[in-house]
Amino acid sequence: MKIWEVDGQSLSMKKVSGGNDVHADRHSGGLPGDEKPMLPKLMHWLLFAVAAVFVVLGMSVDRLAGISYHLLLLLAVVAIFVRGRRSLASYVASWKTLWPLYLAVSGFTICLVLSQTMIGNGSLKDFNISLRFQGFVVLCWAFSQMPQRFFRWLGTAFALATLVATVKTYWLTGGGVSREYVNFMPILAYSELAAILGTLAVFSIKWDAGLPGRVRKVLMALKLLAGFGGIYCIYLYQSRGAWLAIPIFVIVGCVVFLPGGNRLLKIGAAFLVMIAIATMYSSSDNIRQRLMMVQSDLASFESKADLNTSIGTRLQLWNGSLRLYREHPFIGVGVNGYSKALSKLAKEGVISPEAAIYPHSHNEFLFTAVIFGTCGVLALLALYFVPVVFFFWYGTRQSEACRVTAMMGLVLCLAFVSDGLVDVMFIWRECSLFYTVLLSLLVAALLRWRQPVSGYRATAEAKP
């Protein structure tokens, strides 16, 4: 039995009221974007407008991501009931197709329930953490009811968001000179999100194939500029950890944009692009100094001359986190037990007092393992890789727009994985919300372009 269920190449549905047959044939090409919409046009526009504001300004304006996210949740819940039994039946039917994704985003809710039951050091407020991911369960269905043209417009929103972030990063860093800044979220995570959005903007060029030539060229220039801006954000902040995601952007980009199936050509092109980026980065004295610091930090750590360098602190936190995981392997130390556990390690001499004040492990997997144990690690892996399987499965042997959308989803998930190796992205509200909203939009876009139509999408296009 296949996990992902899809309908056949053609779909026949009978209208109960009046006895008329409604036949929908879906073979090749795109879905008719505006045919028999499930939701009122006003609801389409509201969902799109709030999603666009979230994408463009959510990570650059303080508190706007949280406000717009909760507004999206409200709109999605209203959308489920706006057509009465018809819309509710469509939403219920979506569970047949998307239940693995719905279960994956529910993992941390399960972890919080187990943690509170077995350890009890949390509070009701801590369930806000799981709500950041749980919203996918309603957002994806609501977004999948939007017309196709709205998803094309979102490609422009990705570009505008990246350009806003590039300007802000340049301002915060003084043009790449200073690493001291005042911002409501760490600039490391901020620059990583900018690079992801810039890459999605570049890939969305493939969504514009049906537009007039002049419009397409203008949008291509805008999106290519945004892609460069995303990489430039990482360059400005001189973040070593964010470099890990660049090979993902380049390799998937070569798969998307180089024609044919010549793997050797695509590998060679990706290698040349990464050499070009490395050459650009190495031309900066600040970047070279950051690379030299790695060697000096490791030497200081090994000789124990200074354990609290940037690299040394991370090594202490990683070692301490592994020890805490071995001591609490099943459900961890609890959602509010991390600081206390680090203080205990400092008293035992496992880590230094300076390292014990850090709020996280500088590694998403280790931090989750400490907080929620093996249950948390499984939830995190599901959050990353169940969508990866979905994008791979649903994007295979489809139209170009559908395949590119699947590649965009892969970039989103894998970039968060690579960033999580050296940082804890999901500890920051904006990062969690962006992952959920972007994942919802890309899954919805994939379903909107995919052939044959999934069961609940077909239901949505039938007349009431």
N, C-alpha and C positions, 0 to 999 in steps of 0.2 A: 504493500500500500504506500502510495506516495504521500509525503508530508504536505507538499504544496498541491492543492487541488485546483484544476482549471476546467472550464467547460470545453465542449467540443468546438470544432471550427464554425459551426452554425448553431444558432440558438432560436428556438421557437417558443413563444410564450402566449398563453391564452388570456385574454382579458375576461375576468369573471363577470363584471357588470356589462350586460347588453349582449354578451356572447360573441363579440367581434374578436377576430384573431389579429394579433400584432406579431408580425414576423420580422426578426432582425438578423440579417446575414452579416457576418463579420469575417472576412477572409484576409485581405492584405490592405496595407495602407494605414492611415491614422484613423482614430475614432472621430466621428463627427462631433466637434467640440461643443455645439450648442443644441444638439438634438434632444428634445424631450427632457429638459433638466429636472433633476429631483428637487432641487432647492429653488426658491424664488431668486430672481436676478439680484435683488437687493442684498440677499444673504451672500451670494457670490462676491459681490463688490465689497461688502463689509469684511468677509474673510480675507480677501486679497489685500485690501487696504491695510488692515491691521498686521497681516503677515509681512507686507512690504515695509511698513514702519519698523517692525521688529527686526527684520533683516538689515535694513539700511542704517538704523540708528541705535539698535538695541545694545550693542556692545560699546558704543561711544558716548552715550548719554546715560548718566547714572539713574538707576531705578526704572528706566524705560523698558528694559527687557522683561522685568517682572510684571510690570503693569500690562504691557501688551500681551504677554503670555497668558495671564489670567483672563484677559478679555477674549483671547482666542478660545480658551477653554469654555468660557460662557457661551460664545457664539456656536461652538461645536455642539454643546449640549442642547442648545435651542434648536439647532439644525436637525438633530436626531428626531425631534418631536414635531417639527414645523409642518410636516405633511401627514401627521397622525400615524395610522397603522402602516402606511406605505413607506415612509421614511424610517420608522422604527424597524419594520421588517427588513429593509435594506441594511440597516446597521447590524441587526442580529445576524443576517446572512454573511456579513463581512467576517465574522468569527470563523466561519468554515474555511475561508481562504487564508486569513491572516493570524490564526490562533497561535502559531509558533512565535510570531513577532509580539503579539499581545502578551504571551507568557514571558518572553524574554525581558520586556520592559517592566514586568511586574516582579522581577527577581529581588530588587532591593526592598520592595514592600514586604515580601516574605521574610527577608533577612531581618528587617526591623521588628516584625512581629515576633520572630523567634528570639531575637536579642532581648526585647523587652520582657518576654515571658521567662527566659532562662537567666538573664542577668539583671535587668530592671534598672539600669542607670540612665535610661533615656526619658523622654517626655513626649507628649502629643505633638509638640512643636517639631520634633525631629522627623516626623512623617512628611514634612515639607521636602525632605531630601528625595523621598520616593515619588512624591507628586510631580517633581521635575521630569521624571521619566514616564510616569503613569499616564500623563496627558496624551501620549501617543495613541492610546486606545480610542480616544474620540477624535483627535486632530486628524489622523490619517484618513479616517472615513470622510470627515467633512471636507478636507482638501481634495479628495478624489472626486468630489462632485463638481468641482470648478471646471469651467471650459478650458480647453487646451491652450488657448491664447494667453490665459493668465499665467501659465507656467513659463511660456516664452518671455513674458514681461519680467518674471522673477529672475531670469538670467541677467537682465539689466540691473535689477535690485542688488544682485550679488556684486556686480561691478561697482555700483555707487557706494555700497558698504565698504568695499576694499579701498576705494579712493579716499573716503572719509577717514578710515583708519590709518591710511598712509600719511595723510596730512597731520593727523593727531600724533602719530608716532614720531614724525619729524619734529613736531613742536615739543613733545615731551622729552626727547633725547637731545634737543638742541642741534639737530642735524647729524646725530650719531656721535656726538662728542661726550654726552653725559649719560650715565646709567642711573642717576638719581632722579626720581620723578614723584609726582603726587597724582595718583589715579585711583579710582574706586575698585579696580581690579588689577592684578599684577600685569605688567607690560609684557612679561614672558608669554602668559596665556593669551593676552591681547594680540600680540604679533603672530602667534600661532593660528588664532582664529582668522586673522586677516589673510594669512597665506592660504588657508583652506578656502575661504570665500573667493580669493583671487583665482585660484585654480578652478573652482566651480564656474566662475564667470567665463574663463577661457573655454572650458568644455561646452558651455551653453551656446557657443557660436554655432554648434551643430544644430541647435534648436531653431535657428533663424533661416533655415534653407528655403522656406516658402515665402520669405519676405521680398519686397522689391529690391533690386540690386543696390541702389543708392543707400537705402536704409540699412541694408545688410552690411555694407562697407563701413558706415558710420558706427554701427554697433560693434563690428569686429574690432575697429580701432579702439573703441572705448574699453572693450573687454580685454584686449591684449595689454592695454595700458594698466588695467586693474591687475592682471596676472603679474606683470612686472612690479607693480606696487606691493603686492603681497610678499614677494621675495625680498623686495627692498625693505619692508618692515623688519624682517628677520635680520637683514644686514645692518640696519640702523641700531637695533638693540644689541647686536653682537651676541645673540643667544646661541650657545653651542648646542644645547639640547634640541632646539627647533630645527637644526640642520638635518636631523634624522628623517624628517618628513619629506625633504626635498627629493630624494631618490624616488619616493612613491609618486610624487607629482610628475616627475620627468618620465618615468617608465610608463605609467598609465597614459600620460599625454601622448607619448609616441605610439602606443597601441591605438589610441583614438584617432589621431590625425594622419598617421602614415598609412597609405592605402596598401591593400594586398595582405597576404599572409606570410611574407618573408620575415621570419623571426630574427634572423641574423641581422637584417637591415635595421629592424626596430631596436635591437639590443645595441648595435653600433651607434645609431643615432642618439639613443639615451645616454650612452657613454660619452659622446662628444658634447652633448648639452651639459652634462654634469661637470665635465672638464672646464667648459666655458664659465659656468657658475662658480666653480672653485677658483678659477683664475681671477674673476671679478672680486671675489671675497678676499683672496690672498693679496690683492693690491692695496688693501687697507692696513695701515700700521696697527690700528686698534685690533683688527681681527687677528693679525699675526701675534700680537701680544697676548690675546686671549688663548691662542693655541699653545704658546710657550708656557702659559700659566698652568696648563694641564700637567705638563712634565714636572714643573717645579712643585706643584701641589702634591703629586704622587710621591716625589722624592721626600718631601717633608713628612708625609704621612707614614711612609715606610721607615724613616729614621726616627719617627715620633718627635721630631723637632717642633712640629706644629700640626696638631690633629684637627684644627678648626678652620682650615682653608675651605674654599668652596667645594673642591673635590673631597677633601678629608671629611667634612661634615656629612656629605652624602654617603660616603662609605660607612661611617659610623651608624647613620640612620638605617642603612640597608642591613647591616649586620645585626643591629638591635631589633629591627623589625622581624628578621628571620627567627631570631631567638624567641620573640614574643609569640610568633605564629606557632613555633614548636611547642610552646607552653600552653597555648589556647587554640588547638587546631580546628575545632569544630565550629564554634560560633564567635570566636575572638574575644576581645576585652570589652566589647560594647561600644555603642556609638559615642559615648562621652568618657571612655576610659583610656584614651590614647595618652593624654598629657600625664596622667597619674602613672601609667605604665612606663613612660620614658623617664620620669623622675625616679622611679624605682631602679631602672637600669643605671642611671647616673650615680645613685648611691652605692650600687654594687660595683662601680668602676667599669662597666661595660662600654658606656659612652661618656663623653665629657659633659659637664654641667651646661656648657654653651650649646651643645647639640640638643640637649634635653628640652630646650625652650622652643624648638621648631614645631609648628602646628601639624606637620605631616611628614611623610617618609621620603618625599621627593621621588616617589615611584607609585603609580596608581595601583599596581598589582599588590605590592608589599603593604601599602597603607590599607587597602581593602582587606587583605589577609589578616592584618592586626585587628582591625575594627570588627569584621564580621566572620573571620575564619574561612574555612573551606567553603562554607555556604556563600560567603561574599565573593570569593574568587570565581565560583561557578556562575554567580549572577553577573559578574563583570564580563566574563568570557561570553556569556549568552548575549549580553547587551552589545558587544562588539561583533561577534561572529555569526549569530543567527541572521542578522541583516545581511552580512556578507554572503551567506548561502542563498538568501532570498534574492539578492541582486544578481548573483551568478545564475541562479536557476531561471528567474523570470526574464533575464536579459538575453538569454541564449537564442540564437536563430530568430531574431526579431528585426524590425526596421531599424535604420540608423539612429533615429531619435530615441528609440527605446534602448538600444545598446549603449548609447552615450549616457543616457540617464542612469543605467546600471553602473557604468564606470564611475560616474559622479558619486553614486552611493558607496562604491568600493573605496574611493579616495577619502570620503568623509570618515568611514569607519576605520580604515587602516591608518590614516593620519592621526586620529585620536589614540590609536594603539601605540604608535611610535612616540607621540608626545607624552603618553603615559609612562613610558620607560624612564623618563627623567623628571617628570613633574606629576602633580596630582590635579588634573584638569577638572574633574567632577566635584572637587571641593568648592569650586567657585560657581556661584549661582548662574552667572551668564554663560559659562561653558556648558553646564548641564542643560540649560534651556535651549541653547543654540543647537546642541546635538539632537535634542528631541524634536525641535521644530524643523530643522533641516532634514532629518531622517523622515519625518512625516511628509514633508513636501516632496522629497525625492521618491519615496515609495508610492505616494499618490500619483506623481507624474509618470512613473513607470507603469502603473496600472491604467492610467489614462491613455497611454500610447500602445499598450500591449495588445497583441492579437493571439488567440481569441479573447473575447471579453470575459473577465472573471465573473462568477455568478452574481455577486451583489452589485457589480457595476452594470451588468445587463438588466437587473431588476430596476436599477436607478433610471435606466433609459427607456423603460416601458411606460406607457401611459397609465395613469391611475384609473 
